[in-house]
């Protein structure tokens, strides 16, 4: 533990926060019959539809196998539709999926925002956002 750098400690804190946030969000989203991963997938589809499964997989934190199973379930529940367009299969939200996302969206946003608003000043939030944006952009440059 003595050999940990500040960077590795920051990474551990971020990882632990993300894990805790996901656990709490899963519990919170039960009232909307959604998981955090499903909410994320529906959000990405909503923002970028129509998109392919491969494009979607790059935008979410679900594995390729996990995304296939999740999409099958979301399609069975009538929340998404997959359409074949020549060689490409695209994914879009159905009206039911859009309504489910709309019902959960404001509450989930407020819930997630509360993690920061409850303990950080507006100035601290702006600083954290700026720093995390810089770290994320740098990490994307390292992506192979």
C-alpha positions in Angstrom: 0.0 0.0 0.0 2.9 2.3 0.7 3.9 2.2 -3.0 0.6 3.5 -4.3 0.8 6.7 -6.2 -1.7 9.5 -5.8 -3.0 8.6 -9.3 -3.8 5.0 -8.2 -5.5 6.2 -5.1 -7.6 8.6 -7.2 -8.5 5.7 -9.5 -9.5 3.5 -6.6 -11.8 6.2 -5.2 -13.4 6.7 -8.6 -13.9 3.0 -9.0 -15.4 2.6 -5.5 -17.6 5.6 -6.0 -18.8 4.3 -9.4 -19.6 0.9 -7.9 -21.5 2.4 -4.9 -23.3 4.8 -7.2 -24.4 1.9 -9.5 -25.6 -0.1 -6.5 -27.7 2.8 -5.2 -29.0 3.6 -8.7 -30.0 0.0 -9.2 -32.0 0.2 -6.0 -33.5 3.6 -6.9 -34.4 2.5 -10.5 -36.3 -0.5 -9.2 -39.4 1.7 -8.9 -39.2 2.2 -12.7 -38.5 -1.5 -13.4 -35.0 -0.6 -14.7 -31.4 -1.3 -13.9 -28.6 1.2 -14.2 -27.3 -0.6 -17.3 -30.8 -0.7 -18.9 -31.2 3.0 -18.2 -27.8 3.8 -19.8 -28.7 1.7 -22.8 -32.0 3.3 -23.3 -30.4 6.8 -22.9 -27.7 6.0 -25.5 -30.3 4.7 -27.9 -32.5 7.8 -27.3 -29.5 10.1 -28.0 -28.1 8.4 -31.1 -30.9 6.4 -32.7 -31.0 4.7 -35.0 -27.7 2.9 -34.2 -26.2 -0.5 -34.6 -25.4 -2.9 -31.8 -21.7 -2.4 -32.3 -22.1 1.4 -32.1 -24.2 1.0 -28.9 -21.7 -1.4 -27.3 -18.9 1.3 -27.7 -21.1 3.8 -25.8 -22.1 1.7 -22.8 -20.4 -0.2 -20.0 -22.0 -3.6 -20.9 -20.0 -6.4 -22.5 -20.8 -7.5 -26.1 -22.5 -10.7 -24.8 -24.3 -8.7 -22.1 -25.6 -6.2 -24.6 -27.0 -8.9 -26.8 -29.0 -10.4 -23.9 -30.1 -7.0 -22.7 -31.3 -6.0 -26.2 -33.2 -9.2 -26.5 -35.0 -8.6 -23.2 -35.7 -4.9 -24.0 -37.1 -6.0 -27.4 -39.3 -8.6 -25.8 -40.6 -6.0 -23.3 -41.4 -3.8 -26.3 -39.0 -1.0 -25.3 -36.8 -1.1 -28.4 -37.2 -2.3 -32.0 -34.5 -3.7 -34.2 -34.8 -3.2 -37.9 -32.9 -4.7 -40.7 -31.7 -2.2 -43.3 -29.9 -4.1 -46.0 -26.9 -5.6 -44.2 -27.2 -3.4 -41.1 -29.6 -4.0 -38.2 -30.4 -0.8 -36.3 -31.9 -0.2 -32.9 -34.4 2.5 -32.0 -36.7 3.1 -29.0 -40.4 2.3 -29.3 -43.0 4.7 -27.9 -43.2 2.5 -24.9 -39.4 2.6 -24.4 -39.4 6.4 -24.8 -42.2 6.7 -22.2 -40.3 4.5 -19.7 -37.2 6.5 -20.1 -39.0 9.8 -19.8 -40.7 8.5 -16.6 -37.4 7.7 -15.0 -35.1 10.4 -16.5 -35.7 13.5 -14.2 -35.8 11.4 -11.0 -32.6 9.5 -11.9 -30.8 12.7 -12.9 -31.8 14.4 -9.6 -30.7 11.2 -7.7 -27.3 11.1 -9.4 -26.8 14.9 -9.1 -27.5 14.7 -5.3 -24.2 12.8 -4.8 -22.4 15.9 -5.8 -24.8 18.7 -4.8 -25.1 17.4 -1.2 -21.4 17.6 -0.4 -19.7 19.9 -3.0 -20.1 23.7 -3.6 -21.0 24.8 -7.1 -17.4 25.9 -7.6 -16.1 22.5 -6.5 -18.6 20.8 -8.9 -17.3 22.9 -11.8 -13.7 22.1 -10.9 -14.4 18.4 -10.6 -16.3 18.4 -13.9 -13.4 20.1 -15.6 -10.8 17.8 -14.1 -12.8 14.6 -14.9 -13.4 15.8 -18.4 -9.7 16.3 -18.9 -8.8 12.9 -17.5 -11.5 11.2 -19.7 -10.3 12.9 -22.9 -6.7 11.9 -22.1 -7.8 8.3 -21.5 -9.6 8.2 -24.8 -6.4 9.2 -26.5 -4.7 6.2 -24.9 -7.4 3.8 -26.2 -5.9 1.4 -28.7 
